[in-house]
Amino acid sequence: MGTLVGKVLSPIALAAFASHAAAAETAEVTPVESYLMSKGNMIVQAFPAASGMKGIVVDNGAEKRLFYVTPDGKSLLAGVMFDTQGANLTSVDLARTASVEPVPQSSQSADSLAHAWKQAEQLKWLAEGDADRVMYAFFDPNCAYCHELWGMLRAPVAAGDVQVRWIPISILRASSNELNAAIYQQAATEGVLIPMAEMAKRQLQPATVTEDIRQNLADNLALFRQAGFRRTPMILYRDRDKGQVKVFEGAPLPQELAVMLKKE
């Protein structure tokens, strides 16, 4: 998870944030934004962020994501930004960016989520860990937040706290199919750890999509769509207290992951 140190947002600063948001949306387009748009993405919202950065909401046609543009306009950052007192500034930005807010839990009925869980059990998932507690995670190999989630789960998997069943889907780029093929093929011969680590480091090399893999990806995506999911990563897990299936959209904060993995 990216960690950036910036200024504390006081109430006065927050007011200034709101008052200047409209002006920021019409500000000069930076080089990195031009690059994103040249690849078919749309910048649907822009606003000033901490430490001289610019927050942008990027729509690639399948989902919307929040990114930060560095002051020189040449680099793009994804992750959570904290100030010098440990406050989560990204949560403040997300509160002003309704288009990338997670789907509320109430929008998914308990019955529909339980049905999604049963269907997920039948998919061609890739397991990490052998714990009794299971978590399903839909991911696209081109999704930076999926890379972030994989990193966050290293310690819980190693500690035997959870078995993560990764479900590959292809929704972000054309290359997602070939990268998912590489993950499936390497996982079959070397285990899932190596291809997932290469994915997170952006070192994964594409592979030929066989008919079996094409069908697996189609089945995975069909459940993702039928369940009403929209973005990656999408996590299905069971509440420890009541055993109910719940869903979490996006890469969780450490405290949110702790709730998902709460012990009895």
C-alpha positions as CSV (number, residue, x, y, z in Angstrom):
1,M,0.0,0.0,0.0
2,G,1.4,3.4,-0.9
3,T,2.1,5.7,2.0
4,L,2.6,9.4,1.5
5,V,3.2,12.0,4.1
6,G,1.4,15.3,3.6
7,K,-0.2,18.2,5.4
8,V,-3.0,17.8,8.0
9,L,-6.3,18.8,6.5
10,S,-7.8,21.3,9.0
11,P,-11.5,22.3,8.8
12,I,-10.4,25.5,7.0
13,A,-8.3,23.5,4.6
14,L,-11.3,21.3,3.9
15,A,-13.5,24.3,3.1
16,A,-10.8,25.6,0.8
17,F,-10.7,22.1,-0.8
18,A,-14.4,22.3,-1.7
19,S,-14.3,25.9,-2.9
20,H,-11.4,25.2,-5.3
21,A,-12.6,21.8,-6.6
22,A,-14.5,23.3,-9.6
23,A,-11.5,25.3,-10.6
24,A,-9.3,22.3,-10.5
25,E,-11.5,20.4,-12.8
26,T,-10.8,23.0,-15.5
27,A,-7.1,23.2,-14.8
28,E,-4.4,22.4,-17.3
29,V,-4.2,18.7,-18.2
30,T,-1.0,17.1,-16.9
31,P,1.2,14.9,-19.1
32,V,0.2,11.8,-17.1
33,E,-3.5,12.6,-17.6
34,S,-2.9,13.1,-21.3
35,Y,-1.3,9.6,-21.4
36,L,-4.3,8.1,-19.6
37,M,-6.7,9.7,-22.0
38,S,-4.6,8.5,-25.0
39,K,-5.3,5.0,-23.8
40,G,-9.1,5.5,-23.9
41,N,-9.6,6.5,-20.2
42,M,-11.7,9.5,-19.1
43,I,-10.9,11.9,-16.3
44,V,-14.3,12.4,-14.8
45,Q,-13.3,14.4,-11.7
46,A,-10.3,16.4,-10.5
47,F,-9.6,18.2,-7.3
48,P,-6.6,19.5,-5.3
49,A,-5.2,17.0,-2.8
50,A,-2.6,17.2,0.0
51,S,1.1,18.0,-0.5
52,G,0.5,19.8,-3.8
53,M,-0.9,16.8,-5.5
54,K,-4.0,16.5,-7.7
55,G,-6.7,13.9,-7.1
56,I,-8.3,12.5,-10.2
57,V,-11.1,9.9,-10.8
58,V,-10.3,7.8,-13.9
59,D,-13.1,5.9,-15.8
60,N,-11.7,3.2,-18.0
61,G,-15.2,2.1,-19.2
62,A,-15.4,-0.8,-16.7
63,E,-14.8,1.0,-13.4
64,K,-13.8,4.3,-11.8
65,R,-10.7,4.7,-9.6
66,L,-9.1,7.4,-7.6
67,F,-5.5,8.3,-8.3
68,Y,-3.1,11.1,-7.3
69,V,-1.0,13.1,-9.8
70,T,2.4,14.2,-8.5
71,P,3.1,18.0,-8.5
72,D,5.2,17.8,-11.7
73,G,2.3,16.1,-13.5
74,K,4.5,13.2,-14.7
75,S,3.6,10.4,-12.3
76,L,0.5,8.7,-11.1
77,L,0.1,7.2,-7.6
78,A,-2.4,4.6,-6.4
79,G,-2.9,3.8,-2.7
80,V,-3.7,5.4,0.6
81,M,-2.2,8.7,1.6
82,F,-1.6,9.5,5.3
83,D,-0.5,12.7,7.0
84,T,2.1,13.2,9.6
85,Q,-0.3,12.3,12.4
86,G,-1.5,9.0,10.7
87,A,-4.8,10.4,9.5
88,N,-6.1,8.7,6.3
89,L,-6.4,11.6,3.8
90,T,-7.6,9.3,1.1
91,S,-10.8,8.5,3.0
92,V,-11.5,12.3,3.0
93,D,-11.0,12.4,-0.7
94,L,-13.3,9.3,-1.2
95,A,-16.0,11.0,0.8
96,R,-16.0,13.8,-1.8
97,T,-15.9,11.3,-4.7
98,A,-19.3,9.5,-4.7
99,S,-18.6,7.8,-8.0
100,V,-15.9,5.5,-6.4
101,E,-17.6,4.8,-3.2
102,P,-18.0,1.1,-2.4
103,V,-21.3,-0.6,-3.0
104,P,-23.2,-0.5,0.4
105,Q,-23.6,-3.9,2.1
106,S,-27.3,-3.4,2.2
107,S,-27.4,-3.4,-1.7
108,Q,-26.7,-7.1,-1.6
109,S,-29.2,-9.4,0.1
110,A,-28.0,-12.1,2.4
111,D,-29.6,-14.7,0.2
112,S,-28.0,-13.4,-3.0
113,L,-24.5,-13.4,-1.3
114,A,-25.0,-16.9,0.1
115,H,-25.9,-18.0,-3.5
116,A,-22.8,-16.2,-4.9
117,W,-20.7,-18.1,-2.3
118,K,-22.0,-21.5,-3.4
119,Q,-21.4,-20.6,-7.0
120,A,-17.9,-19.4,-6.3
121,E,-17.1,-22.8,-4.7
122,Q,-17.7,-24.3,-8.2
123,L,-15.3,-22.0,-10.1
124,K,-11.7,-22.6,-11.0
125,W,-10.2,-20.6,-8.2
126,L,-6.5,-20.6,-7.1
127,A,-6.0,-21.2,-3.4
128,E,-3.3,-19.7,-1.1
129,G,-3.1,-21.1,2.4
130,D,-4.9,-24.1,4.0
131,A,-6.8,-22.4,6.8
132,D,-10.4,-23.4,7.6
133,R,-11.5,-19.8,7.1
134,V,-12.0,-19.1,3.4
135,M,-12.1,-15.8,1.5
136,Y,-12.9,-15.4,-2.2
137,A,-11.3,-12.6,-4.1
138,F,-12.2,-11.6,-7.6
139,F,-9.3,-9.8,-9.3
140,D,-8.0,-8.5,-12.6
141,P,-4.2,-8.8,-13.1
142,N,-4.1,-5.2,-14.4
143,C,-5.8,-3.8,-11.2
144,A,-3.4,-1.9,-9.0
145,Y,-5.8,-2.3,-6.0
146,C,-5.7,-6.1,-6.5
147,H,-1.9,-6.0,-6.3
148,E,-2.3,-4.0,-3.1
149,L,-4.8,-6.6,-1.7
150,W,-2.4,-9.4,-2.5
151,G,0.4,-7.7,-0.5
152,M,-1.9,-7.1,2.5
153,L,-2.8,-10.7,2.7
154,R,0.8,-12.1,2.8
155,A,0.9,-12.0,6.6
156,P,-2.6,-13.5,7.3
157,V,-2.0,-16.3,4.8
158,A,1.5,-17.1,6.2
159,A,0.1,-17.1,9.7
160,G,-2.6,-19.6,8.8
161,D,-5.4,-17.1,9.5
162,V,-7.2,-17.4,6.1
163,Q,-7.2,-19.4,2.9
164,V,-7.6,-17.0,0.0
165,R,-9.2,-18.4,-3.1
166,W,-8.3,-16.1,-6.0
167,I,-10.8,-15.8,-8.9
168,P,-9.3,-14.2,-12.0
169,I,-11.5,-12.1,-14.3
170,S,-10.7,-9.9,-17.3
171,I,-12.4,-6.5,-17.3
172,L,-9.8,-3.8,-17.4
173,R,-7.6,-4.4,-20.5
174,A,-7.3,-6.7,-23.4
175,S,-4.1,-8.0,-21.9
176,S,-5.9,-9.2,-18.8
177,N,-6.8,-12.5,-20.6
178,E,-3.2,-13.3,-21.5
179,L,-2.0,-12.4,-18.0
180,N,-4.7,-14.5,-16.4
181,A,-3.7,-17.4,-18.7
182,A,-0.1,-17.1,-17.3
183,I,-1.4,-17.2,-13.8
184,Y,-3.5,-20.3,-14.4
185,Q,-0.7,-22.1,-16.2
186,Q,2.1,-21.2,-13.7
187,A,-0.2,-22.0,-10.8
188,A,-0.7,-25.5,-12.2
189,T,3.0,-26.2,-12.3
190,E,4.7,-23.9,-9.8
191,G,1.9,-23.0,-7.3
192,V,-0.1,-19.8,-7.1
193,L,2.5,-17.8,-5.1
194,I,5.0,-17.2,-8.0
195,P,2.6,-15.9,-10.7
196,M,0.7,-13.7,-8.2
197,A,4.0,-12.2,-6.9
198,E,5.0,-11.5,-10.5
199,M,1.6,-9.9,-11.1
200,A,2.0,-7.6,-8.1
201,K,5.4,-6.6,-9.3
202,R,4.1,-6.0,-12.8
203,Q,6.6,-8.6,-14.1
204,L,4.1,-11.3,-15.2
205,Q,4.5,-12.3,-18.8
206,P,1.4,-13.0,-20.9
207,A,0.6,-16.5,-22.1
208,T,-1.6,-18.1,-24.7
209,V,-5.2,-18.4,-23.7
210,T,-6.3,-22.0,-24.1
211,E,-9.9,-23.0,-24.6
212,D,-10.1,-24.4,-21.0
213,I,-8.8,-21.1,-19.6
214,R,-11.1,-19.1,-21.8
215,Q,-14.1,-21.0,-20.4
216,N,-12.8,-20.6,-16.8
217,L,-12.5,-16.9,-17.2
218,A,-16.0,-16.7,-18.8
219,D,-17.5,-18.6,-15.9
220,N,-15.7,-16.4,-13.4
221,L,-16.9,-13.2,-15.1
222,A,-20.5,-14.6,-15.4
223,L,-20.7,-15.0,-11.6
224,F,-19.1,-11.6,-11.1
225,R,-21.8,-9.9,-13.3
226,Q,-24.7,-12.0,-12.1
227,A,-23.9,-11.1,-8.5
228,G,-24.1,-7.4,-9.3
229,F,-20.4,-6.8,-8.6
230,R,-18.8,-3.9,-10.5
231,R,-15.2,-3.4,-9.5
232,T,-12.1,-5.2,-8.5
233,P,-10.9,-6.5,-6.1
234,M,-14.2,-7.9,-4.8
235,I,-14.0,-9.9,-1.7
236,L,-16.5,-12.5,-0.4
237,Y,-16.0,-13.6,3.2
238,R,-18.0,-15.0,6.1
239,D,-18.8,-13.0,9.2
240,R,-17.2,-14.8,12.2
241,D,-20.0,-13.9,14.6
242,K,-23.1,-15.0,12.5
243,G,-21.5,-16.9,9.7
244,Q,-23.2,-14.7,7.1
245,V,-21.6,-14.1,3.7
246,K,-20.5,-10.5,3.2
247,V,-18.9,-8.6,0.4
248,F,-16.2,-5.9,0.4
249,E,-15.3,-3.9,-2.6
250,G,-11.8,-2.6,-3.1
251,A,-8.5,-3.0,-1.2
252,P,-9.4,-2.8,2.5
253,L,-7.7,-0.6,5.1
254,P,-5.7,-2.6,7.7
255,Q,-8.5,-2.1,10.3
256,E,-11.1,-3.3,7.8
257,L,-9.2,-6.4,7.0
258,A,-8.8,-7.1,10.7
259,V,-12.6,-7.0,11.0
260,M,-12.9,-9.6,8.2
261,L,-10.4,-11.8,9.8
262,K,-11.6,-11.4,13.3
263,K,-10.9,-14.4,15.5
264,E,-13.4,-15.9,17.9
